[in-house]
């Protein structure tokens, strides 16, 4: 089963309020996905690469306290 078939199967079983939310999300992605300047970078990292990058940021980058003034 491909992703399209799996999505259709899930949507057939989903409640109407969830269908409305998914449809709204799809429309927003279609409207902005291709025109956003960062869209070309979407999906270039694997999940493990993204987690590694997040961990490096947490441990190696200076943290800013928004409550400190």
mmJSON file of the N, C-alpha and C atoms, coordinates in Angstrom:
{"data_MODEL":{"atom_site":{
"group_PDB":["ATOM","ATOM","ATOM","ATOM","ATOM","ATOM","ATOM","ATOM","ATOM","ATOM","ATOM","ATOM","ATOM","ATOM","ATOM","ATOM","ATOM","ATOM","ATOM","ATOM","ATOM","ATOM","ATOM","ATOM","ATOM","ATOM","ATOM","ATOM","ATOM","ATOM","ATOM","ATOM","ATOM","ATOM","ATOM","ATOM","ATOM","ATOM","ATOM","ATOM","ATOM","ATOM","ATOM","ATOM","ATOM","ATOM","ATOM","ATOM","ATOM","ATOM","ATOM","ATOM","ATOM","ATOM","ATOM","ATOM","ATOM","ATOM","ATOM","ATOM","ATOM","ATOM","ATOM","ATOM","ATOM","ATOM","ATOM","ATOM","ATOM","ATOM","ATOM","ATOM","ATOM","ATOM","ATOM","ATOM","ATOM","ATOM","ATOM","ATOM","ATOM","ATOM","ATOM","ATOM","ATOM","ATOM","ATOM","ATOM","ATOM","ATOM","ATOM","ATOM","ATOM","ATOM","ATOM","ATOM","ATOM","ATOM","ATOM","ATOM","ATOM","ATOM","ATOM","ATOM","ATOM","ATOM","ATOM","ATOM","ATOM","ATOM","ATOM","ATOM","ATOM","ATOM","ATOM","ATOM","ATOM","ATOM","ATOM","ATOM","ATOM","ATOM","ATOM","ATOM","ATOM","ATOM","ATOM","ATOM","ATOM","ATOM","ATOM","ATOM","ATOM","ATOM","ATOM","ATOM","ATOM","ATOM","ATOM","ATOM","ATOM","ATOM","ATOM","ATOM","ATOM","ATOM","ATOM","ATOM","ATOM","ATOM","ATOM","ATOM","ATOM","ATOM","ATOM","ATOM","ATOM","ATOM","ATOM","ATOM","ATOM","ATOM","ATOM","ATOM","ATOM","ATOM","ATOM","ATOM","ATOM","ATOM","ATOM","ATOM","ATOM","ATOM","ATOM","ATOM","ATOM","ATOM","ATOM","ATOM","ATOM","ATOM","ATOM","ATOM","ATOM","ATOM","ATOM","ATOM","ATOM","ATOM","ATOM","ATOM","ATOM","ATOM","ATOM","ATOM","ATOM","ATOM","ATOM","ATOM","ATOM","ATOM","ATOM","ATOM","ATOM","ATOM","ATOM"],
"id":[1,2,3,4,5,6,7,8,9,10,11,12,13,14,15,16,17,18,19,20,21,22,23,24,25,26,27,28,29,30,31,32,33,34,35,36,37,38,39,40,41,42,43,44,45,46,47,48,49,50,51,52,53,54,55,56,57,58,59,60,61,62,63,64,65,66,67,68,69,70,71,72,73,74,75,76,77,78,79,80,81,82,83,84,85,86,87,88,89,90,91,92,93,94,95,96,97,98,99,100,101,102,103,104,105,106,107,108,109,110,111,112,113,114,115,116,117,118,119,120,121,122,123,124,125,126,127,128,129,130,131,132,133,134,135,136,137,138,139,140,141,142,143,144,145,146,147,148,149,150,151,152,153,154,155,156,157,158,159,160,161,162,163,164,165,166,167,168,169,170,171,172,173,174,175,176,177,178,179,180,181,182,183,184,185,186,187,188,189,190,191,192,193,194,195,196,197,198,199,200,201,202,203,204,205,206,207],
"type_symbol":["N","C","C","N","C","C","N","C","C","N","C","C","N","C","C","N","C","C","N","C","C","N","C","C","N","C","C","N","C","C","N","C","C","N","C","C","N","C","C","N","C","C","N","C","C","N","C","C","N","C","C","N","C","C","N","C","C","N","C","C","N","C","C","N","C","C","N","C","C","N","C","C","N","C","C","N","C","C","N","C","C","N","C","C","N","C","C","N","C","C","N","C","C","N","C","C","N","C","C","N","C","C","N","C","C","N","C","C","N","C","C","N","C","C","N","C","C","N","C","C","N","C","C","N","C","C","N","C","C","N","C","C","N","C","C","N","C","C","N","C","C","N","C","C","N","C","C","N","C","C","N","C","C","N","C","C","N","C","C","N","C","C","N","C","C","N","C","C","N","C","C","N","C","C","N","C","C","N","C","C","N","C","C","N","C","C","N","C","C","N","C","C","N","C","C","N","C","C","N","C","C","N","C","C","N","C","C"],
"label_atom_id":["N","CA","C","N","CA","C","N","CA","C","N","CA","C","N","CA","C","N","CA","C","N","CA","C","N","CA","C","N","CA","C","N","CA","C","N","CA","C","N","CA","C","N","CA","C","N","CA","C","N","CA","C","N","CA","C","N","CA","C","N","CA","C","N","CA","C","N","CA","C","N","CA","C","N","CA","C","N","CA","C","N","CA","C","N","CA","C","N","CA","C","N","CA","C","N","CA","C","N","CA","C","N","CA","C","N","CA","C","N","CA","C","N","CA","C","N","CA","C","N","CA","C","N","CA","C","N","CA","C","N","CA","C","N","CA","C","N","CA","C","N","CA","C","N","CA","C","N","CA","C","N","CA","C","N","CA","C","N","CA","C","N","CA","C","N","CA","C","N","CA","C","N","CA","C","N","CA","C","N","CA","C","N","CA","C","N","CA","C","N","CA","C","N","CA","C","N","CA","C","N","CA","C","N","CA","C","N","CA","C","N","CA","C","N","CA","C","N","CA","C","N","CA","C","N","CA","C","N","CA","C","N","CA","C","N","CA","C","N","CA","C"],
"label_alt_id":[null,null,null,null,null,null,null,null,null,null,null,null,null,null,null,null,null,null,null,null,null,null,null,null,null,null,null,null,null,null,null,null,null,null,null,null,null,null,null,null,null,null,null,null,null,null,null,null,null,null,null,null,null,null,null,null,null,null,null,null,null,null,null,null,null,null,null,null,null,null,null,null,null,null,null,null,null,null,null,null,null,null,null,null,null,null,null,null,null,null,null,null,null,null,null,null,null,null,null,null,null,null,null,null,null,null,null,null,null,null,null,null,null,null,null,null,null,null,null,null,null,null,null,null,null,null,null,null,null,null,null,null,null,null,null,null,null,null,null,null,null,null,null,null,null,null,null,null,null,null,null,null,null,null,null,null,null,null,null,null,null,null,null,null,null,null,null,null,null,null,null,null,null,null,null,null,null,null,null,null,null,null,null,null,null,null,null,null,null,null,null,null,null,null,null,null,null,null,null,null,null,null,null,null,null,null,null],
"label_comp_id":["UNK","UNK","UNK","UNK","UNK","UNK","UNK","UNK","UNK","UNK","UNK","UNK","UNK","UNK","UNK","UNK","UNK","UNK","UNK","UNK","UNK","UNK","UNK","UNK","UNK","UNK","UNK","UNK","UNK","UNK","UNK","UNK","UNK","UNK","UNK","UNK","UNK","UNK","UNK","UNK","UNK","UNK","UNK","UNK","UNK","UNK","UNK","UNK","UNK","UNK","UNK","UNK","UNK","UNK","UNK","UNK","UNK","UNK","UNK","UNK","UNK","UNK","UNK","UNK","UNK","UNK","UNK","UNK","UNK","UNK","UNK","UNK","UNK","UNK","UNK","UNK","UNK","UNK","UNK","UNK","UNK","UNK","UNK","UNK","UNK","UNK","UNK","UNK","UNK","UNK","UNK","UNK","UNK","UNK","UNK","UNK","UNK","UNK","UNK","UNK","UNK","UNK","UNK","UNK","UNK","UNK","UNK","UNK","UNK","UNK","UNK","UNK","UNK","UNK","UNK","UNK","UNK","UNK","UNK","UNK","UNK","UNK","UNK","UNK","UNK","UNK","UNK","UNK","UNK","UNK","UNK","UNK","UNK","UNK","UNK","UNK","UNK","UNK","UNK","UNK","UNK","UNK","UNK","UNK","UNK","UNK","UNK","UNK","UNK","UNK","UNK","UNK","UNK","UNK","UNK","UNK","UNK","UNK","UNK","UNK","UNK","UNK","UNK","UNK","UNK","UNK","UNK","UNK","UNK","UNK","UNK","UNK","UNK","UNK","UNK","UNK","UNK","UNK","UNK","UNK","UNK","UNK","UNK","UNK","UNK","UNK","UNK","UNK","UNK","UNK","UNK","UNK","UNK","UNK","UNK","UNK","UNK","UNK","UNK","UNK","UNK","UNK","UNK","UNK","UNK","UNK","UNK"],
"label_asym_id":["A","A","A","A","A","A","A","A","A","A","A","A","A","A","A","A","A","A","A","A","A","A","A","A","A","A","A","A","A","A","A","A","A","A","A","A","A","A","A","A","A","A","A","A","A","A","A","A","A","A","A","A","A","A","A","A","A","A","A","A","A","A","A","A","A","A","A","A","A","A","A","A","A","A","A","A","A","A","A","A","A","A","A","A","A","A","A","A","A","A","A","A","A","A","A","A","A","A","A","A","A","A","A","A","A","A","A","A","A","A","A","A","A","A","A","A","A","A","A","A","A","A","A","A","A","A","A","A","A","A","A","A","A","A","A","A","A","A","A","A","A","A","A","A","A","A","A","A","A","A","A","A","A","A","A","A","A","A","A","A","A","A","A","A","A","A","A","A","A","A","A","A","A","A","A","A","A","A","A","A","A","A","A","A","A","A","A","A","A","A","A","A","A","A","A","A","A","A","A","A","A","A","A","A","A","A","A"],
"label_entity_id":["1","1","1","1","1","1","1","1","1","1","1","1","1","1","1","1","1","1","1","1","1","1","1","1","1","1","1","1","1","1","1","1","1","1","1","1","1","1","1","1","1","1","1","1","1","1","1","1","1","1","1","1","1","1","1","1","1","1","1","1","1","1","1","1","1","1","1","1","1","1","1","1","1","1","1","1","1","1","1","1","1","1","1","1","1","1","1","1","1","1","1","1","1","1","1","1","1","1","1","1","1","1","1","1","1","1","1","1","1","1","1","1","1","1","1","1","1","1","1","1","1","1","1","1","1","1","1","1","1","1","1","1","1","1","1","1","1","1","1","1","1","1","1","1","1","1","1","1","1","1","1","1","1","1","1","1","1","1","1","1","1","1","1","1","1","1","1","1","1","1","1","1","1","1","1","1","1","1","1","1","1","1","1","1","1","1","1","1","1","1","1","1","1","1","1","1","1","1","1","1","1","1","1","1","1","1","1"],
"label_seq_id":[1,1,1,2,2,2,3,3,3,4,4,4,5,5,5,6,6,6,7,7,7,8,8,8,9,9,9,10,10,10,11,11,11,12,12,12,13,13,13,14,14,14,15,15,15,16,16,16,17,17,17,18,18,18,19,19,19,20,20,20,21,21,21,22,22,22,23,23,23,24,24,24,25,25,25,26,26,26,27,27,27,28,28,28,29,29,29,30,30,30,31,31,31,32,32,32,33,33,33,34,34,34,35,35,35,36,36,36,37,37,37,38,38,38,39,39,39,40,40,40,41,41,41,42,42,42,43,43,43,44,44,44,45,45,45,46,46,46,47,47,47,48,48,48,49,49,49,50,50,50,51,51,51,52,52,52,53,53,53,54,54,54,55,55,55,56,56,56,57,57,57,58,58,58,59,59,59,60,60,60,61,61,61,62,62,62,63,63,63,64,64,64,65,65,65,66,66,66,67,67,67,68,68,68,69,69,69],
"pdbx_PDB_ins_code":[null,null,null,null,null,null,null,null,null,null,null,null,null,null,null,null,null,null,null,null,null,null,null,null,null,null,null,null,null,null,null,null,null,null,null,null,null,null,null,null,null,null,null,null,null,null,null,null,null,null,null,null,null,null,null,null,null,null,null,null,null,null,null,null,null,null,null,null,null,null,null,null,null,null,null,null,null,null,null,null,null,null,null,null,null,null,null,null,null,null,null,null,null,null,null,null,null,null,null,null,null,null,null,null,null,null,null,null,null,null,null,null,null,null,null,null,null,null,null,null,null,null,null,null,null,null,null,null,null,null,null,null,null,null,null,null,null,null,null,null,null,null,null,null,null,null,null,null,null,null,null,null,null,null,null,null,null,null,null,null,null,null,null,null,null,null,null,null,null,null,null,null,null,null,null,null,null,null,null,null,null,null,null,null,null,null,null,null,null,null,null,null,null,null,null,null,null,null,null,null,null,null,null,null,null,null,null],
"Cartn_x":[0.85,0.0,0.893,0.637,1.437,0.853,1.549,1.124,-0.249,-0.525,-1.827,-2.954,-2.766,-3.784,-3.962,-2.853,-2.92,-3.65,-3.37,-4.039,-5.535,-5.901,-7.316,-8.02,-7.367,-7.949,-8.15,-7.155,-7.274,-8.376,-8.465,-9.479,-10.89,-11.051,-12.374,-12.888,-11.978,-12.369,-12.345,-11.862,-11.702,-13.017,-13.198,-14.398,-14.344,-15.511,-15.621,-14.781,-14.68,-13.892,-12.411,-11.917,-10.531,-10.323,-11.296,-11.219,-11.1,-11.888,-11.846,-10.471,-9.891,-8.567,-7.499,-7.562,-6.589,-6.715,-7.931,-8.157,-7.628,-7.872,-7.362,-5.83,-5.215,-3.761,-3.236,-3.859,-3.439,-3.509,-4.581,-4.725,-3.642,-3.328,-2.282,-0.914,-0.634,0.652,0.754,-0.315,-0.309,-0.12,-0.704,-0.633,0.738,1.403,2.671,3.875,3.667,4.784,5.776,5.32,6.231,6.829,6.174,6.651,7.517,7.506,8.296,9.777,10.617,12.037,12.758,12.259,12.905,12.307,11.289,10.597,11.53,12.528,13.432,14.279,14.349,15.135,14.305,13.021,12.143,12.443,12.631,12.839,14.245,15.225,16.574,17.328,16.855,17.485,16.675,17.381,16.685,16.296,15.44,15.037,16.25,17.16,18.337,19.257,19.407,20.225,19.597,18.28,17.588,17.75,17.636,17.817,19.243,20.204,21.604,21.841,21.258,21.401,20.748,19.565,18.89,19.731,20.318,21.146,22.381,23.001,24.173,23.808,22.668,22.22,21.997,21.358,21.084,22.358,23.345,24.549,25.641,25.713,26.846,26.53,25.273,24.921,24.527,24.859,24.519,23.005,22.467,21.033,20.717,19.652,19.225,18.006,18.064,16.951,16.048,14.843,13.938,13.438,13.537,13.085,14.169,15.394,16.495,16.485,16.516,16.493,17.449],
"Cartn_y":[-1.182,0.0,1.24,2.152,3.375,4.432,5.552,6.601,7.16,7.348,7.89,6.951,5.664,4.684,4.625,4.701,4.666,5.9,7.063,8.295,8.215,7.739,7.606,6.661,5.572,4.61,5.25,6.015,6.689,7.744,8.496,9.541,8.966,7.812,7.19,6.852,6.648,6.276,7.457,8.603,9.76,10.51,11.142,11.959,13.239,13.822,14.992,16.176,16.41,17.545,17.362,16.144,15.88,16.045,15.62,15.793,17.269,18.097,19.537,20.112,19.667,20.137,19.71,18.466,17.954,18.692,18.927,19.637,21.063,21.744,23.091,23.087,22.129,22.017,21.791,20.896,20.605,21.853,22.608,23.838,24.855,24.987,25.935,25.499,24.222,23.723,23.933,23.662,23.86,25.33,26.206,27.637,28.225,27.752,28.36,27.464,26.186,25.243,25.535,25.855,26.07,27.464,28.417,29.79,30.187,29.415,29.761,29.573,30.531,30.441,29.231,28.677,27.516,26.192,26.237,25.023,24.031,24.535,23.633,22.789,23.18,22.426,21.423,21.441,20.563,19.099,18.326,16.891,16.463,17.371,16.968,16.243,16.351,15.633,14.402,13.326,12.149,12.45,11.63,11.833,11.787,10.852,10.737,11.943,12.458,13.655,14.857,14.976,16.088,16.005,14.815,14.641,14.974,14.559,14.861,16.365,17.045,18.494,19.189,18.736,19.313,19.132,17.961,17.698,18.595,18.766,19.639,21.074,21.526,22.884,23.023,22.037,22.093,22.112,21.332,21.2,22.206,22.663,23.479,24.951,25.308,26.696,27.41,28.668,29.48,29.641,29.471,29.606,31.016,31.586,32.925,32.808,33.421,33.417,34.598,34.317,35.404,36.2,35.639,36.35,37.277,37.12,37.94,39.275,40.362,41.696,42.606],
"Cartn_z":[0.0,0.0,0.0,-0.939,-0.98,-0.028,0.086,1.019,0.68,-0.601,-1.013,-0.587,-0.829,-0.463,1.052,1.772,3.23,3.768,3.183,3.605,3.336,2.165,1.819,2.785,3.112,4.056,5.432,5.884,7.182,7.153,6.054,5.949,5.927,5.331,5.285,6.677,7.619,8.977,9.955,9.503,10.386,10.56,11.737,11.953,11.109,10.855,9.981,10.441,11.764,12.236,11.925,11.96,11.599,10.095,9.306,7.85,7.51,8.18,7.938,8.283,9.392,9.801,8.801,8.366,7.396,6.065,5.63,4.374,4.452,5.569,5.764,5.726,6.405,6.404,4.986,4.255,2.888,2.011,2.15,1.36,1.712,2.997,3.4,2.883,2.944,2.438,0.94,0.231,-1.219,-1.577,-0.795,-1.098,-0.796,0.243,0.649,0.409,0.26,0.173,-0.917,-2.097,-3.209,-3.229,-2.591,-2.663,-1.469,-0.41,0.766,0.442,0.824,0.464,1.061,2.15,2.764,2.303,1.46,1.03,0.345,-0.367,-1.085,-0.14,1.139,2.106,2.902,2.703,3.459,3.16,4.221,4.078,3.708,3.778,3.375,4.48,5.721,6.824,7.185,7.501,8.019,9.469,10.045,11.444,12.368,12.125,12.993,12.839,11.622,11.411,12.106,12.038,12.692,14.208,14.769,16.219,16.636,15.83,16.113,16.091,15.128,15.028,16.219,16.615,17.778,19.036,19.201,20.38,20.379,19.226,19.134,19.491,19.045,19.368,20.862,21.478,22.919,23.741,23.351,24.175,23.836,22.604,22.191,21.94,21.884,21.612,22.895,22.963,24.127,24.206,25.371,25.585,26.053,25.547,25.933,26.824,27.973,28.917,28.577,28.092,27.697,28.895,30.105,31.309,31.857,31.397,31.861,31.132,31.872,31.253,31.916],
"occupancy":[1.0,1.0,1.0,1.0,1.0,1.0,1.0,1.0,1.0,1.0,1.0,1.0,1.0,1.0,1.0,1.0,1.0,1.0,1.0,1.0,1.0,1.0,1.0,1.0,1.0,1.0,1.0,1.0,1.0,1.0,1.0,1.0,1.0,1.0,1.0,1.0,1.0,1.0,1.0,1.0,1.0,1.0,1.0,1.0,1.0,1.0,1.0,1.0,1.0,1.0,1.0,1.0,1.0,1.0,1.0,1.0,1.0,1.0,1.0,1.0,1.0,1.0,1.0,1.0,1.0,1.0,1.0,1.0,1.0,1.0,1.0,1.0,1.0,1.0,1.0,1.0,1.0,1.0,1.0,1.0,1.0,1.0,1.0,1.0,1.0,1.0,1.0,1.0,1.0,1.0,1.0,1.0,1.0,1.0,1.0,1.0,1.0,1.0,1.0,1.0,1.0,1.0,1.0,1.0,1.0,1.0,1.0,1.0,1.0,1.0,1.0,1.0,1.0,1.0,1.0,1.0,1.0,1.0,1.0,1.0,1.0,1.0,1.0,1.0,1.0,1.0,1.0,1.0,1.0,1.0,1.0,1.0,1.0,1.0,1.0,1.0,1.0,1.0,1.0,1.0,1.0,1.0,1.0,1.0,1.0,1.0,1.0,1.0,1.0,1.0,1.0,1.0,1.0,1.0,1.0,1.0,1.0,1.0,1.0,1.0,1.0,1.0,1.0,1.0,1.0,1.0,1.0,1.0,1.0,1.0,1.0,1.0,1.0,1.0,1.0,1.0,1.0,1.0,1.0,1.0,1.0,1.0,1.0,1.0,1.0,1.0,1.0,1.0,1.0,1.0,1.0,1.0,1.0,1.0,1.0,1.0,1.0,1.0,1.0,1.0,1.0,1.0,1.0,1.0,1.0,1.0,1.0],
"B_iso_or_equiv":[0.0,0.0,0.0,0.0,0.0,0.0,0.0,0.0,0.0,0.0,0.0,0.0,0.0,0.0,0.0,0.0,0.0,0.0,0.0,0.0,0.0,0.0,0.0,0.0,0.0,0.0,0.0,0.0,0.0,0.0,0.0,0.0,0.0,0.0,0.0,0.0,0.0,0.0,0.0,0.0,0.0,0.0,0.0,0.0,0.0,0.0,0.0,0.0,0.0,0.0,0.0,0.0,0.0,0.0,0.0,0.0,0.0,0.0,0.0,0.0,0.0,0.0,0.0,0.0,0.0,0.0,0.0,0.0,0.0,0.0,0.0,0.0,0.0,0.0,0.0,0.0,0.0,0.0,0.0,0.0,0.0,0.0,0.0,0.0,0.0,0.0,0.0,0.0,0.0,0.0,0.0,0.0,0.0,0.0,0.0,0.0,0.0,0.0,0.0,0.0,0.0,0.0,0.0,0.0,0.0,0.0,0.0,0.0,0.0,0.0,0.0,0.0,0.0,0.0,0.0,0.0,0.0,0.0,0.0,0.0,0.0,0.0,0.0,0.0,0.0,0.0,0.0,0.0,0.0,0.0,0.0,0.0,0.0,0.0,0.0,0.0,0.0,0.0,0.0,0.0,0.0,0.0,0.0,0.0,0.0,0.0,0.0,0.0,0.0,0.0,0.0,0.0,0.0,0.0,0.0,0.0,0.0,0.0,0.0,0.0,0.0,0.0,0.0,0.0,0.0,0.0,0.0,0.0,0.0,0.0,0.0,0.0,0.0,0.0,0.0,0.0,0.0,0.0,0.0,0.0,0.0,0.0,0.0,0.0,0.0,0.0,0.0,0.0,0.0,0.0,0.0,0.0,0.0,0.0,0.0,0.0,0.0,0.0,0.0,0.0,0.0,0.0,0.0,0.0,0.0,0.0,0.0],
"pdbx_formal_charge":[null,null,null,null,null,null,null,null,null,null,null,null,null,null,null,null,null,null,null,null,null,null,null,null,null,null,null,null,null,null,null,null,null,null,null,null,null,null,null,null,null,null,null,null,null,null,null,null,null,null,null,null,null,null,null,null,null,null,null,null,null,null,null,null,null,null,null,null,null,null,null,null,null,null,null,null,null,null,null,null,null,null,null,null,null,null,null,null,null,null,null,null,null,null,null,null,null,null,null,null,null,null,null,null,null,null,null,null,null,null,null,null,null,null,null,null,null,null,null,null,null,null,null,null,null,null,null,null,null,null,null,null,null,null,null,null,null,null,null,null,null,null,null,null,null,null,null,null,null,null,null,null,null,null,null,null,null,null,null,null,null,null,null,null,null,null,null,null,null,null,null,null,null,null,null,null,null,null,null,null,null,null,null,null,null,null,null,null,null,null,null,null,null,null,null,null,null,null,null,null,null,null,null,null,null,null,null],
"auth_seq_id":[1,1,1,2,2,2,3,3,3,4,4,4,5,5,5,6,6,6,7,7,7,8,8,8,9,9,9,10,10,10,11,11,11,12,12,12,13,13,13,14,14,14,15,15,15,16,16,16,17,17,17,18,18,18,19,19,19,20,20,20,21,21,21,22,22,22,23,23,23,24,24,24,25,25,25,26,26,26,27,27,27,28,28,28,29,29,29,30,30,30,31,31,31,32,32,32,33,33,33,34,34,34,35,35,35,36,36,36,37,37,37,38,38,38,39,39,39,40,40,40,41,41,41,42,42,42,43,43,43,44,44,44,45,45,45,46,46,46,47,47,47,48,48,48,49,49,49,50,50,50,51,51,51,52,52,52,53,53,53,54,54,54,55,55,55,56,56,56,57,57,57,58,58,58,59,59,59,60,60,60,61,61,61,62,62,62,63,63,63,64,64,64,65,65,65,66,66,66,67,67,67,68,68,68,69,69,69],
"auth_comp_id":["UNK","UNK","UNK","UNK","UNK","UNK","UNK","UNK","UNK","UNK","UNK","UNK","UNK","UNK","UNK","UNK","UNK","UNK","UNK","UNK","UNK","UNK","UNK","UNK","UNK","UNK","UNK","UNK","UNK","UNK","UNK","UNK","UNK","UNK","UNK","UNK","UNK","UNK","UNK","UNK","UNK","UNK","UNK","UNK","UNK","UNK","UNK","UNK","UNK","UNK","UNK","UNK","UNK","UNK","UNK","UNK","UNK","UNK","UNK","UNK","UNK","UNK","UNK","UNK","UNK","UNK","UNK","UNK","UNK","UNK","UNK","UNK","UNK","UNK","UNK","UNK","UNK","UNK","UNK","UNK","UNK","UNK","UNK","UNK","UNK","UNK","UNK","UNK","UNK","UNK","UNK","UNK","UNK","UNK","UNK","UNK","UNK","UNK","UNK","UNK","UNK","UNK","UNK","UNK","UNK","UNK","UNK","UNK","UNK","UNK","UNK","UNK","UNK","UNK","UNK","UNK","UNK","UNK","UNK","UNK","UNK","UNK","UNK","UNK","UNK","UNK","UNK","UNK","UNK","UNK","UNK","UNK","UNK","UNK","UNK","UNK","UNK","UNK","UNK","UNK","UNK","UNK","UNK","UNK","UNK","UNK","UNK","UNK","UNK","UNK","UNK","UNK","UNK","UNK","UNK","UNK","UNK","UNK","UNK","UNK","UNK","UNK","UNK","UNK","UNK","UNK","UNK","UNK","UNK","UNK","UNK","UNK","UNK","UNK","UNK","UNK","UNK","UNK","UNK","UNK","UNK","UNK","UNK","UNK","UNK","UNK","UNK","UNK","UNK","UNK","UNK","UNK","UNK","UNK","UNK","UNK","UNK","UNK","UNK","UNK","UNK","UNK","UNK","UNK","UNK","UNK","UNK"],
"auth_asym_id":["A","A","A","A","A","A","A","A","A","A","A","A","A","A","A","A","A","A","A","A","A","A","A","A","A","A","A","A","A","A","A","A","A","A","A","A","A","A","A","A","A","A","A","A","A","A","A","A","A","A","A","A","A","A","A","A","A","A","A","A","A","A","A","A","A","A","A","A","A","A","A","A","A","A","A","A","A","A","A","A","A","A","A","A","A","A","A","A","A","A","A","A","A","A","A","A","A","A","A","A","A","A","A","A","A","A","A","A","A","A","A","A","A","A","A","A","A","A","A","A","A","A","A","A","A","A","A","A","A","A","A","A","A","A","A","A","A","A","A","A","A","A","A","A","A","A","A","A","A","A","A","A","A","A","A","A","A","A","A","A","A","A","A","A","A","A","A","A","A","A","A","A","A","A","A","A","A","A","A","A","A","A","A","A","A","A","A","A","A","A","A","A","A","A","A","A","A","A","A","A","A","A","A","A","A","A","A"],
"auth_atom_id":["N","CA","C","N","CA","C","N","CA","C","N","CA","C","N","CA","C","N","CA","C","N","CA","C","N","CA","C","N","CA","C","N","CA","C","N","CA","C","N","CA","C","N","CA","C","N","CA","C","N","CA","C","N","CA","C","N","CA","C","N","CA","C","N","CA","C","N","CA","C","N","CA","C","N","CA","C","N","CA","C","N","CA","C","N","CA","C","N","CA","C","N","CA","C","N","CA","C","N","CA","C","N","CA","C","N","CA","C","N","CA","C","N","CA","C","N","CA","C","N","CA","C","N","CA","C","N","CA","C","N","CA","C","N","CA","C","N","CA","C","N","CA","C","N","CA","C","N","CA","C","N","CA","C","N","CA","C","N","CA","C","N","CA","C","N","CA","C","N","CA","C","N","CA","C","N","CA","C","N","CA","C","N","CA","C","N","CA","C","N","CA","C","N","CA","C","N","CA","C","N","CA","C","N","CA","C","N","CA","C","N","CA","C","N","CA","C","N","CA","C","N","CA","C","N","CA","C","N","CA","C","N","CA","C","N","CA","C","N","CA","C"],
"pdbx_PDB_model_num":[1,1,1,1,1,1,1,1,1,1,1,1,1,1,1,1,1,1,1,1,1,1,1,1,1,1,1,1,1,1,1,1,1,1,1,1,1,1,1,1,1,1,1,1,1,1,1,1,1,1,1,1,1,1,1,1,1,1,1,1,1,1,1,1,1,1,1,1,1,1,1,1,1,1,1,1,1,1,1,1,1,1,1,1,1,1,1,1,1,1,1,1,1,1,1,1,1,1,1,1,1,1,1,1,1,1,1,1,1,1,1,1,1,1,1,1,1,1,1,1,1,1,1,1,1,1,1,1,1,1,1,1,1,1,1,1,1,1,1,1,1,1,1,1,1,1,1,1,1,1,1,1,1,1,1,1,1,1,1,1,1,1,1,1,1,1,1,1,1,1,1,1,1,1,1,1,1,1,1,1,1,1,1,1,1,1,1,1,1,1,1,1,1,1,1,1,1,1,1,1,1,1,1,1,1,1,1]
}}}
